[in-house]
Amino acid sequence: KSVEVGCAMHLSEFDLVVQIKEELMAHTMVPKESQRAKATMVAEHILDYLLEETEDQCLPHTLQLGIGTIPNAVAELIASKGLSVSGIWSEMFSDGVLQLYKNNQIKGLDGTYLRNKAVVGFVVGSLELYKTMANNPHFAVVPQEYVNNPAEIARNPYMCSINSTLSISLTGEVAAATIGKK
């Protein structure tokens, strides 16, 4: 699928469009100090695992960085160590991806195909992230049914999904959206 800039959906594909003049909701995900050390420790273990796949400074992985302290800690650690990743293909991402992008640590962002972009379904982050993405040919916002399609995900080299979980059942089921009935 070829995309030039921004949203991969044509305006005619929307059922309803409402134009408003309000600031975008910014939500930076800064961990509490009590969580920072633990998140960094977990991120170091994840990075050690990822580094087993390479001998140089470029990780061959396409990353899916979900919401939360752990995915952002992994992105922060990759950035601080001067490493790079092959790509981003994620249902959502936040400011961790912005840091990698600003440091030129996401490789393969030149071209018109989706594999040559940081692909995402939706974004939650700072105004700086939103402004960086606006009309930027290195980013593509695509429908959830596309970005989450297992056949499309499987086309990414060394796909690695990094998420936080809220609960795990006794049988190993992972819940990342709710705890109990909440």
Secondary structure, DSSP 8 states (H G I E B T S, - for coil): -B--SEESS-GGG-S------S----------HHHHHHHHHHHHHHHHHHHTT-SSSEEEEEEEE-SSHHHHHHHHHHHHTT-EEEEEEEEEE-HHHHHHHHTT-B----SSBGGGSEEEEEE---HHHHHHHTT-TTEEE--HHHHT-HHHHTTSTTEEEE---SEE-TT--EESS-STT-
